[in-house]
Amino acid sequence: MDALLSGAELLARFDVLIALMIGAIGGVLIGAIPGVGPAVAIAILLPATFALDPLVGLTMLLGIYGSSMFGGALPAILINTPGTAVNALTTYDGHPMTKKGEALRALGLAYGASFFGGIFSIIALILLAPVLAKIAPMFGSREIFLAALMGVVLVILAHRGQTFAAGMLAAFGIFLGTVGLEPVRYTMRFTFGYDFLTSGFDLIVVVLGLFAISQAFILMLDPEHAPDTQPIKGNMFRAMGEVFRHKRVASAGSGFGVLMGMIPGVGEFIAQFLSYTYAQKTSKTPELFGHGSPEGLVASESANNAVPAAAMIPLLALGIPGEALTAMMLSVFYVHNVIPGPQLFQNQLDFVYALYIAMILLNVIVVIFVVFSSNLILRVIRIPTRFLGMVILTLSFVGVYSLRNSVSDCAIASAFGVLGLVLKRQNLPVVPIILGMVLGGIMETKLRSAMARVKSPLDFVDRPIAAFLAFAIIAMLVLHFWGLFREKRLAQPESAHDHDVHDTHMN
């Protein structure tokens, strides 16, 4: 209780509250613009947050992360174009409701479910914080190495149908993290005599290139469009209240969001899929799903908004980011010498609680803003895409140059921007590169630290948590390959049958 009150005191500062307001409102506006998304906004803002107090910088970034999905629901429902990638499932039932003349009802359900999911997950995590404070010290170098390795494996396996590409890109990210001056013996690795590679590839430069600059290129190269929308009329608060008729679906969706958010590399998409599937299987009207089902909309939005708070658990407790946005936030911790991990829960529990309370305030601010400003946000959707691309490109280069006043960094960011453009055009994932860079560095540091006390491979798993993590990694790989083997075996009889039918027709 004392830590909770101390956390509230940390937040009761003018600069922290202003940062939270900017992040919350800015996140909604960014989320509402199709094709931009929170990753681009956070990447552009990262260099500026390094000069701020850690709590101020993190609350601003958390504001963007947590509120962007509120904004992303608006274009998903009204113009069938998700503002952020995770709002794609919202279009399934949100836009059909709009076509039936129920736009206000659909937005109310989406905002209400988002608020429900956000508050549900934060309360769950505040209750979990004392448990995490006891478990976190049990994680030594071996356990953190295995947890980071599990994060890499989960990130790769999460890209179903693209696991080979995701694995190669994660390996490329790990390789990027090894370039430069090696931290233990101070030897040069993969610099090839170039001075600008001595300090390695800066994570923020790579992030800005892969996310912001590549997206700017896409917006500038694609045909110009500025969608037309109709104003919303009616009582939004009353529409939001309908979510309580679907408490069971909202609670289940929020639960899936919390569970999936806590697992590194999983995130919103799987949480949404599980929540939506559960809602459809248990619904009295499953035939409405995909054609304007209120339950489907609630399931989707409650799940994706429960994830951001839960995703902070592996970041704060172990220093392991679960996806690209928390990986970016990790750099803010490191710049201010606030090291996430077991010591954070032991020594700075009030800081952890301050972040959780900030997320509660964030949800309240966002709901008030979207209720009274939905028609104002509609104007943001109409911004011409090429103009938006030029603004993003300019801000990205300003951010990159401000890091170290280096033209080389701008050139590197441009190269990664082109790489990001190619990957996005080929529908290949960008996130494994970033997580490979971050988790690869953690794995190398912890492995070297652990090797001083490890005499044989079995010593690496001679503690309960380490053994459990190693077993989980092996089990996930075995299940994945078994699933591939079964798919291949089932596909063979079908192909053989098709071949026989073809031969029969030929004869």
LINSUL-V822765 format. One record per backbone hydrogen bond with DSSP energy under -0.5 kcal/mol. NH is the residue of the N-H (numbers start at 0). CO is the residue of the C=O. E is the energy in kcal/mol with one decimal. If there is no record, write none. Layout:
NH,CO,E / NH,CO,E
This chain:
4,0,-2.2 / 5,1,-2.5 / 6,2,-2.2 / 7,3,-1.9 / 8,4,-2.0 / 9,5,-2.0 / 10,6,-1.5 / 11,7,-1.2 / 12,10,-3.0 / 16,12,-2.3 / 17,13,-2.3 / 18,14,-2.2 / 19,15,-2.2 / 20,16,-2.2 / 21,17,-2.7 / 22,18,-2.7 / 23,19,-2.7 / 24,20,-2.6 / 25,21,-2.6 / 26,22,-2.3 / 27,23,-1.7 / 28,24,-2.1 / 29,25,-2.7 / 30,26,-2.7 / 31,27,-1.6 / 32,28,-0.6 / 32,29,-1.1 / 33,31,-0.8 / 34,82,-0.6 / 35,32,-1.7 / 36,29,-0.9 / 36,32,-0.6 / 39,35,-0.5 / 40,36,-1.5 / 41,37,-3.1 / 42,38,-2.2 / 43,39,-2.1 / 44,40,-2.2 / 45,41,-1.8 / 46,42,-0.5 / 47,44,-0.7 / 48,44,-1.7 / 49,45,-1.0 / 49,46,-0.5 / 50,47,-1.1 / 51,48,-1.2 / 56,52,-2.8 / 57,53,-2.5 / 58,54,-2.1 / 59,55,-1.7 / 60,56,-2.1 / 61,57,-3.0 / 62,58,-2.1 / 63,59,-1.8 / 64,60,-2.6 / 65,61,-3.1 / 66,62,-1.8 / 67,63,-1.6 / 69,66,-0.7 / 70,66,-1.6 / 71,67,-2.4 / 72,68,-1.1 / 72,69,-0.6 / 73,69,-0.6 / 73,70,-1.0 / 74,70,-0.7 / 75,71,-1.2 / 76,72,-2.2 / 77,73,-2.4 / 78,74,-2.2 / 80,74,-1.7 / 82,71,-1.9 / 86,83,-1.8 / 87,84,-1.6 / 89,86,-0.6 / 90,86,-0.8 / 90,87,-1.0 / 91,88,-0.9 / 92,88,-0.6 / 92,89,-0.5 / 93,89,-2.5 / 94,90,-0.9 / 95,90,-0.5 / 96,92,-1.2 / 97,93,-1.6 / 98,94,-2.4 / 99,95,-1.1 / 100,97,-1.9 / 101,96,-2.9 / 105,101,-2.4 / 106,102,-2.6 / 107,103,-2.6 / 108,104,-2.5 / 109,105,-2.4 / 110,106,-2.9 / 111,107,-2.7 / 112,108,-2.7 / 113,109,-2.2 / 114,110,-2.5 / 115,111,-2.5 / 116,112,-2.8 / 117,113,-2.5 / 118,114,-2.5 / 119,115,-2.6 / 120,116,-2.1 / 121,117,-1.9 / 122,118,-2.5 / 123,119,-2.2 / 124,120,-2.0 / 125,121,-2.4 / 126,122,-2.1 / 127,123,-1.3 / 128,124,-1.4 / 129,125,-0.5 / 130,127,-0.5 / 131,127,-2.5 / 132,128,-2.3 / 133,129,-1.0 / 133,130,-0.6 / 134,130,-2.1 / 135,131,-3.1 / 136,132,-0.5 / 137,134,-1.9 / 138,135,-2.0 / 139,137,-0.8 / 143,139,-2.3 / 144,140,-2.3 / 145,141,-2.4 / 146,142,-2.5 / 147,143,-2.4 / 148,144,-2.5 / 149,145,-2.5 / 150,146,-1.9 / 151,147,-2.0 / 152,148,-2.4 / 153,149,-2.8 / 154,150,-2.3 / 155,151,-2.0 / 156,152,-2.8 / 157,153,-2.1 / 158,154,-0.6 / 158,155,-1.1 / 159,157,-1.7 / 161,158,-2.4 / 165,161,-3.1 / 166,162,-2.6 / 167,163,-2.4 / 168,164,-2.5 / 169,165,-2.4 / 170,166,-2.3 / 171,167,-2.2 / 172,168,-2.2 / 173,169,-2.4 / 174,170,-2.4 / 175,171,-2.4 / 176,172,-1.6 / 177,173,-0.6 / 177,174,-1.5 / 178,174,-0.6 / 178,175,-1.0 / 179,188,-2.5 / 180,197,-2.2 / 181,179,-0.5 / 181,186,-3.2 / 185,181,-1.2 / 188,179,-1.7 / 193,190,-2.3 / 194,192,-0.5 / 196,193,-1.2 / 197,194,-1.7 / 199,196,-1.5 / 200,175,-0.7 / 201,199,-0.7 / 205,201,-2.1 / 206,202,-2.8 / 207,203,-2.8 / 208,204,-2.0 / 209,205,-3.0 / 210,206,-2.5 / 211,206,-0.7 / 212,207,-3.1 / 213,208,-1.6 / 214,210,-1.3 / 215,211,-2.2 / 216,212,-2.4 / 217,213,-2.1 / 218,214,-2.5 / 219,215,-2.1 / 220,216,-2.2 / 221,217,-2.4 / 235,233,-0.8 / 238,234,-1.6 / 239,235,-2.4 / 240,236,-1.6 / 241,237,-0.5 / 241,238,-1.0 / 242,239,-1.8 / 243,240,-1.5 / 244,241,-2.0 / 245,242,-1.5 / 246,243,-0.8 / 249,245,-2.5 / 250,246,-2.7 / 251,247,-2.4 / 252,248,-2.7 / 253,249,-2.3 / 254,250,-2.3 / 255,251,-2.5 / 256,252,-2.1 / 257,253,-2.4 / 258,254,-2.4 / 259,255,-2.7 / 260,256,-2.2 / 261,257,-1.6 / 262,258,-0.6 / 262,259,-0.6 / 263,261,-0.6 / 264,321,-1.2 / 265,262,-1.6 / 266,259,-1.1 / 266,262,-0.6 / 270,266,-1.4 / 271,267,-3.0 / 272,268,-2.4 / 273,269,-2.7 / 274,270,-2.4 / 275,271,-3.2 / 276,272,-2.5 / 277,273,-2.5 / 278,274,-2.6 / 279,275,-2.3 / 280,276,-2.5 / 281,277,-1.9 / 282,278,-0.6 / 282,279,-0.6 / 285,282,-0.5 / 287,284,-1.7 / 288,285,-1.2 / 290,287,-2.6 / 293,291,-0.5 / 296,292,-1.8 / 297,293,-2.4 / 298,294,-2.7 / 299,295,-2.0 / 300,296,-2.3 / 301,297,-2.4 / 302,298,-1.4 / 303,299,-2.1 / 304,300,-1.5 / 305,301,-0.6 / 305,302,-0.8 / 306,302,-0.7 / 307,303,-0.6 / 309,305,-1.1 / 310,306,-2.8 / 311,307,-0.6 / 311,308,-1.0 / 312,309,-1.8 / 313,309,-0.5 / 314,310,-0.8 / 315,311,-3.2 / 316,312,-3.0 / 317,313,-1.4 / 318,313,-0.5 / 318,314,-0.9 / 319,313,-2.3 / 320,318,-0.6 / 326,322,-1.9 / 327,323,-1.9 / 328,324,-1.8 / 329,325,-1.7 / 330,326,-0.9 / 330,327,-0.7 / 331,327,-0.7 / 331,328,-0.8 / 332,328,-1.5 / 333,329,-2.2 / 334,330,-2.2 / 335,331,-1.4 / 336,333,-1.5 / 337,332,-2.6 / 338,336,-0.7 / 339,337,-0.8 / 340,315,-2.1 / 343,340,-1.2 / 344,340,-1.1 / 345,341,-1.4 / 346,342,-3.1 / 347,343,-2.3 / 350,347,-0.6 / 351,347,-1.4 / 352,348,-2.4 / 353,349,-2.1 / 354,350,-1.7 / 355,351,-1.7 / 356,352,-2.8 / 357,353,-2.2 / 358,354,-1.6 / 359,355,-1.6 / 360,356,-2.5 / 361,357,-2.3 / 362,358,-1.9 / 363,359,-1.8 / 364,360,-2.8 / 365,361,-2.7 / 366,362,-2.2 / 367,363,-2.1 / 368,364,-2.4 / 369,365,-3.1 / 370,366,-2.1 / 371,367,-1.6 / 372,368,-1.4 / 373,369,-0.9 / 376,372,-2.6 / 377,373,-1.3 / 378,374,-0.6 / 378,375,-1.0 / 379,375,-0.7 / 379,376,-0.7 / 380,376,-1.3 / 381,377,-0.8 / 381,378,-0.5 / 382,379,-1.7 / 384,224,-0.9 / 387,383,-2.0 / 388,384,-2.5 / 389,385,-2.1 / 390,386,-2.1 / 391,387,-2.5 / 392,388,-2.4 / 393,389,-2.3 / 394,390,-2.6 / 395,391,-2.3 / 396,392,-2.0 / 397,393,-2.1 / 398,394,-2.5 / 399,395,-2.6 / 400,396,-2.5 / 401,397,-2.0 / 402,398,-0.7 / 402,399,-0.9 / 403,399,-0.7 / 404,400,-2.2 / 409,405,-1.0 / 410,406,-2.0 / 411,407,-2.6 / 412,408,-2.7 / 413,409,-2.1 / 414,410,-2.1 / 415,411,-2.4 / 416,412,-2.0 / 417,413,-2.2 / 418,414,-2.2 / 419,415,-2.8 / 420,416,-2.2 / 421,417,-2.4 / 422,418,-2.6 / 423,419,-2.6 / 424,420,-2.4 / 425,421,-1.7 / 426,423,-1.3 / 427,422,-3.3 / 432,429,-1.4 / 433,429,-0.9 / 434,430,-2.4 / 435,431,-2.2 / 436,432,-2.1 / 437,433,-2.2 / 438,434,-2.9 / 439,435,-2.0 / 440,436,-1.4 / 441,437,-1.7 / 442,438,-2.8 / 443,439,-2.4 / 444,440,-2.2 / 445,441,-2.6 / 446,442,-2.5 / 447,443,-2.2 / 448,444,-1.9 / 449,445,-2.5 / 450,446,-2.2 / 451,447,-0.6 / 451,448,-0.6 / 452,449,-2.1 / 453,450,-0.8 / 454,452,-0.5 / 458,455,-1.1 / 459,455,-0.7 / 459,456,-1.0 / 460,457,-1.2 / 461,458,-1.1 / 466,462,-2.9 / 467,463,-2.5 / 468,464,-2.6 / 469,465,-2.5 / 470,466,-2.4 / 471,467,-2.5 / 472,468,-2.2 / 473,469,-2.2 / 474,470,-2.8 / 475,471,-2.4 / 476,472,-2.1 / 477,473,-2.7 / 478,474,-2.7 / 479,475,-2.1 / 480,476,-2.6 / 481,477,-2.5 / 482,478,-2.2 / 483,479,-2.1 / 484,480,-2.4 / 485,481,-2.5 / 486,482,-2.3 / 487,483,-2.4 / 488,484,-2.3 / 489,485,-2.6 / 490,486,-1.9 / 491,487,-1.4 / 492,488,-0.9 / 493,489,-0.9 / 494,490,-2.3 / 495,491,-2.5 / 496,492,-2.6 / 497,493,-2.6 / 498,494,-2.0 / 499,495,-2.1 / 500,496,-2.5 / 501,497,-2.2 / 502,498,-2.3 / 503,499,-2.3 / 504,500,-2.2 / 505,501,-2.1 / 506,502,-2.1
